[in-house]
Amino acid sequence: MAEIIYMLCAGTAFVCAWLLMQAYYRSRYKLLLWGGLCFIGITINNILLVLDKIYIHDMDLSSWRLLTALMAMMILLYGLIWNTE
């Protein structure tokens, strides 16, 4: 059951990233770009979680997962603080 939840989280993050990036390409509103880039990082984080918990058992990917989550949040934080319109 946990495998399905991990995959649904990755899929949801991907759909959010795709929708945010599509909205950015239509409107060119910068906050949509930063949100979309953040969700791309969250998608990568969730894909690494699926790989770590389901497919790769002999290697620990928690450091990579934390790094991608940190980078995703830093991108969003940068967009919220320094890139106002």
Phi and psi in degrees as GROMACS dihedral restraints (atoms count N, CA, C in turn):
[ dihedral_restraints ]
;  ai    aj    ak    al  type     phi  dphi    fc
    3     4     5     6     1   -63.8    20    10
    4     5     6     7     1   -33.9    20    10
    6     7     8     9     1   -61.2    20    10
    7     8     9    10     1   -41.1    20    10
    9    10    11    12     1   -65.6    20    10
   10    11    12    13     1   -40.8    20    10
   12    13    14    15     1   -65.6    20    10
   13    14    15    16     1   -42.9    20    10
   15    16    17    18     1   -60.4    20    10
   16    17    18    19     1   -43.4    20    10
   18    19    20    21     1   -69.1    20    10
   19    20    21    22     1   -37.1    20    10
   21    22    23    24     1   -65.5    20    10
   22    23    24    25     1   -36.9    20    10
   24    25    26    27     1   -64.4    20    10
   25    26    27    28     1   -43.1    20    10
   27    28    29    30     1   -64.3    20    10
   28    29    30    31     1   -42.2    20    10
   30    31    32    33     1   -65.2    20    10
   31    32    33    34     1   -40.5    20    10
   33    34    35    36     1   -65.7    20    10
   34    35    36    37     1   -42.1    20    10
   36    37    38    39     1   -63.8    20    10
   37    38    39    40     1   -37.8    20    10
   39    40    41    42     1   -65.4    20    10
   40    41    42    43     1   -43.8    20    10
   42    43    44    45     1   -63.3    20    10
   43    44    45    46     1   -41.4    20    10
   45    46    47    48     1   -62.0    20    10
   46    47    48    49     1   -44.8    20    10
   48    49    50    51     1   -61.8    20    10
   49    50    51    52     1   -43.7    20    10
   51    52    53    54     1   -63.5    20    10
   52    53    54    55     1   -44.2    20    10
   54    55    56    57     1   -66.7    20    10
   55    56    57    58     1   -40.9    20    10
   57    58    59    60     1   -65.4    20    10
   58    59    60    61     1   -41.3    20    10
   60    61    62    63     1   -68.8    20    10
   61    62    63    64     1   -37.7    20    10
   63    64    65    66     1   -62.0    20    10
   64    65    66    67     1   -43.8    20    10
   66    67    68    69     1   -64.2    20    10
   67    68    69    70     1   -36.5    20    10
   69    70    71    72     1   -65.2    20    10
   70    71    72    73     1   -43.5    20    10
   72    73    74    75     1   -64.7    20    10
   73    74    75    76     1   -27.9    20    10
   75    76    77    78     1   -79.4    20    10
   76    77    78    79     1   -42.0    20    10
   78    79    80    81     1  -106.6    20    10
   79    80    81    82     1   -20.2    20    10
   81    82    83    84     1    59.5    20    10
   82    83    84    85     1    29.2    20    10
   84    85    86    87     1   -83.7    20    10
   85    86    87    88     1   120.4    20    10
   87    88    89    90     1   -61.5    20    10
   88    89    90    91     1   -32.7    20    10
   90    91    92    93     1   -63.7    20    10
   91    92    93    94     1   -32.4    20    10
   93    94    95    96     1   -65.3    20    10
   94    95    96    97     1   -36.9    20    10
   96    97    98    99     1   -62.6    20    10
   97    98    99   100     1   -48.6    20    10
   99   100   101   102     1   -65.8    20    10
  100   101   102   103     1   -38.6    20    10
  102   103   104   105     1   -65.0    20    10
  103   104   105   106     1   -40.7    20    10
  105   106   107   108     1   -64.5    20    10
  106   107   108   109     1   -43.4    20    10
  108   109   110   111     1   -64.0    20    10
  109   110   111   112     1   -37.5    20    10
  111   112   113   114     1   -61.6    20    10
  112   113   114   115     1   -45.3    20    10
  114   115   116   117     1   -70.5    20    10
  115   116   117   118     1   -25.0    20    10
  117   118   119   120     1   -64.2    20    10
  118   119   120   121     1   -43.4    20    10
  120   121   122   123     1   -63.6    20    10
  121   122   123   124     1   -39.2    20    10
  123   124   125   126     1   -66.4    20    10
  124   125   126   127     1   -36.7    20    10
  126   127   128   129     1   -62.1    20    10
  127   128   129   130     1   -45.4    20    10
  129   130   131   132     1   -61.7    20    10
  130   131   132   133     1   -41.1    20    10
  132   133   134   135     1   -59.4    20    10
  133   134   135   136     1   -45.0    20    10
  135   136   137   138     1   -69.3    20    10
  136   137   138   139     1   -33.9    20    10
  138   139   140   141     1   -65.2    20    10
  139   140   141   142     1   -42.3    20    10
  141   142   143   144     1   -63.0    20    10
  142   143   144   145     1   -35.5    20    10
  144   145   146   147     1   -63.5    20    10
  145   146   147   148     1   -44.0    20    10
  147   148   149   150     1   -61.1    20    10
  148   149   150   151     1   -45.4    20    10
  150   151   152   153     1   -63.4    20    10
  151   152   153   154     1   -41.2    20    10
  153   154   155   156     1   -67.7    20    10
  154   155   156   157     1   -45.4    20    10
  156   157   158   159     1   -86.0    20    10
  157   158   159   160     1   -24.8    20    10
  159   160   161   162     1  -110.5    20    10
  160   161   162   163     1   -48.5    20    10
  162   163   164   165     1   -99.8    20    10
  163   164   165   166     1   -39.3    20    10
  165   166   167   168     1  -106.5    20    10
  166   167   168   169     1   106.1    20    10
  168   169   170   171     1   -99.3    20    10
  169   170   171   172     1   -20.1    20    10
  171   172   173   174     1   -94.6    20    10
  172   173   174   175     1     2.0    20    10
  174   175   176   177     1  -133.3    20    10
  175   176   177   178     1   139.8    20    10
  177   178   179   180     1   -96.5    20    10
  178   179   180   181     1   118.1    20    10
  180   181   182   183     1  -103.4    20    10
  181   182   183   184     1    14.6    20    10
  183   184   185   186     1   -64.4    20    10
  184   185   186   187     1   -34.4    20    10
  186   187   188   189     1   -65.1    20    10
  187   188   189   190     1   -42.2    20    10
  189   190   191   192     1   -66.3    20    10
  190   191   192   193     1   -37.8    20    10
  192   193   194   195     1   -65.0    20    10
  193   194   195   196     1   -44.2    20    10
  195   196   197   198     1   -64.8    20    10
  196   197   198   199     1   -38.3    20    10
  198   199   200   201     1   -65.0    20    10
  199   200   201   202     1   -43.8    20    10
  201   202   203   204     1   -67.7    20    10
  202   203   204   205     1   -37.3    20    10
  204   205   206   207     1   -65.6    20    10
  205   206   207   208     1   -41.2    20    10
  207   208   209   210     1   -62.9    20    10
  208   209   210   211     1   -45.1    20    10
  210   211   212   213     1   -64.2    20    10
  211   212   213   214     1   -40.4    20    10
  213   214   215   216     1   -62.3    20    10
  214   215   216   217     1   -44.8    20    10
  216   217   218   219     1   -69.6    20    10
  217   218   219   220     1   -34.0    20    10
  219   220   221   222     1   -66.1    20    10
  220   221   222   223     1   -37.4    20    10
  222   223   224   225     1   -63.3    20    10
  223   224   225   226     1   -46.1    20    10
  225   226   227   228     1   -65.1    20    10
  226   227   228   229     1   -41.6    20    10
  228   229   230   231     1   -62.2    20    10
  229   230   231   232     1   -42.5    20    10
  231   232   233   234     1   -58.8    20    10
  232   233   234   235     1   -47.0    20    10
  234   235   236   237     1   -63.7    20    10
  235   236   237   238     1   -35.7    20    10
  237   238   239   240     1   -74.2    20    10
  238   239   240   241     1   -34.5    20    10
  240   241   242   243     1   -89.2    20    10
  241   242   243   244     1   -52.6    20    10
  243   244   245   246     1  -100.5    20    10
  244   245   246   247     1   -10.1    20    10
  246   247   248   249     1  -119.8    20    10
  247   248   249   250     1    71.7    20    10
  249   250   251   252     1   -98.6    20    10
  250   251   252   253     1   150.1    20    10
